[in-house]
Amino acid sequence: MRNLIAERLELLDQTHLLKYIKELSSQERNQLLRQIDNLDFSVLDDNIAENKRGSFEPPFAMSIEEIDKNREQYKKTGIQAIRDGKVGAVLLAGGQGSRLGFNKPKGMFNIGVNKELFIFQCLINNLLDVVREAEAWIPLFVMTSVQNDAETKQFFEEHDYFGYSSDNVMFFVQEELPTVDVNGKLMLADKNVVSTAPNGNGGWYLSMVKSGVFKILKDNKLEWLNVFAVDNVLQRMVDPCFIGAVIDSGKTSGSKVVAKASPDERVGVMCLEDGKPSIVEYYEMTDEMRCSREPDGRLSYNYGVILNYLFRIKDLDRALKIKLPVHKAFKKINYLGDDGTVVKPDEPNAYKFETLVLDMVKLQDSCLAYEVDRKKEFAPVKNKTGVDSVESARELLKYNNVEL
C-alpha cells in the first residue's frame, strides 16, 4: 500500500506528505496512509473556480399576508405529513464557536444571562413545540464535524437531549476535503495527519449517504428533509405551516426567507437564475440589483435566505448524480512547518474547499420562497458583539418572551 501511495503522490508532486513517515509508529504510519488513500485529490484541479453566474430575475415569494390567509389549511397539510412520518429534520452543527471567543461546538454556547440556555437547547425547544402540536416525534439528524463529533454527542447525552426523544436523534459526521497552500501543495496538520476541512454546508446530503443514518432515512420512508443552521436561535424547523405551504404549492422545495433590513444587508437573496430557483450572494449583486424597487416600493431582490430549506428526498437522490461545484475560500489554516512544528498564521495562507447549499437549491425544479417575520425567526449568532451577534440574538429572544 505504501509503495502505491508513494507512486501516486509522486505523480501529483505531493511526496512531501510522507516527509516524516520514518519517524512514525506503525499505528501512526497506517493512519496517515489510510487517510491519503481516501483523500479527494480533485481539489488539486486547476479548473476549480467560482462558477459563472447566469441571468438574474426577482423571484416570486409567498408573503406573510398571503400565508396568513391560508394558514390553517397549510398547517393542516403540514401536521398530517408530520404525523404520517414523512418529514425529517437535519441540523447542520459542524461549526465551532471561535468567532464568539468560544473554543467548542457553536451549539454548546450559552446564550443565557441569568440561567443556562444553550444554542442547541433553543433549537430543540423550538422543535419540541412542533412535536407537541403534531403529537408525533420528528427524526432529527445532527451533522457534526470530525473535530466536534464526540464532544457534541457527549453534550446531548449529558443534558438528556434537552427533553427530546434520544431514539429519534441520529448523528453523522460531515465529509472533509484537503486544504491546499498558495503553491498548490497539500498540507500536513501533524506528522501523521493531512490537513483537511469540512466540505461546506452543501455536503450534508452526501455525508448522510456515506454514513449509517442514510439507511434509517430510507427505512423510515421519509419524503422530505428540513435542513437548518445551528447559529439561528429563533430558527423554527419542521414548521407545519411551511411544510404544508410547500406541499400544497406542488413545488419540489422550499426556502424560508425574510424581508431585507436594508438594500446593503449582507445576506444571500432568493432569485431566479436563467429561470430556475437560485440564490445570489450579497457580494455578487450589482448596485442596480441591490437598489431596484417594485412599483409598491418593495426591493425587487427583497428576500434574504436564513438557511432553512425543505427538500424532497427523491429530488436529492437525483441531484447526487450531479457533482456540486466546489468553491475556494482563502483562510487562515494551521499547518506543519518545515521544522516539524505547527504554524498558526496571522493572515490567510491557504485554500479550503466547500460545496454550498445554494447550489443544491439551483438543482431543484422549483422552490417556494416562504416569507417569515424576521423578528420572530431570524436571530443569527455569528459575532460576539454588533450585528448578528450574541447581544442582538439575546434582545430578539427577549422580544419573543424567551426567558434568559
C-alpha angles and dihedrals in degrees: 000000000000093000093048092050092047090053092049092049091049091054089051093043090239102117091127087083087076094048095115100032094114090057094054129097118242090260094048092047092052090047091054094046092049091050093049090047090056098043120121101233092184088096086075090066108116089212093070106113141131109295120249110252126229134222114309129216131174113265132234111250132187104237126219089249092054091046091052091055091059101026097120093050092048092048091050091053092045096048091049090052090050093048090049089057094243099127131068132179127228118199114199101213106152096114131101126225095236094129087056091053087253118127097201137074108306092235089064092061114119108232091176125108108192095017139020113279114162125199090242088051092053091053095046090049089054092049091048088058088064093043089056093045095047094035089224136101116243120216107245119201113194117201112209131175132243087256099050106026099102093041093049094049091048091049092054091047093048090053095044090245089293090278096311122129106266088205088066098049118089125179127207133176123241117240118249135219126205120256122234130207125227090270093057094256125139112236137227119230089190135352091275101028129075113216112254137166134201112280096239134263091292091067097069098099096045088049089053091050092052092049132070094253091074090073089054089052092052095040090054089051093229114181102187136038123200108206121197141168126251097226100067106084092190093051110139107205129191085013103184093218092052092045092048094046092054093046094046091047091059090228121141096230143009139211129198111226138182130211109259116256090220139349090262099049109136099237134116112253131216113244144147115262114194086341095305129106111270146146126241116204118232092246091053094057120101120227088253092055093047095050103032113118137195122237090266091057096253117134111261090223094040108138118088119196120236098193096259109128136166116211130184108233097221089057091049089053090055091047090057088073089063116068110230116236115261118230124206121225123189107223145160103264126177115232143172110265128217091267092057097254127116115260119208106198123214093210134039108285109164147025129258120192126226141181113212131219089225087070089056089055089053090058092059121098091223140357131198111222101212116194121220132181106268092210089059102037111021120072107133118189103210104130138038094235139003124024117018090001143138087267096052092044091053091052091051092047089054089048088057092049095251110155112237 
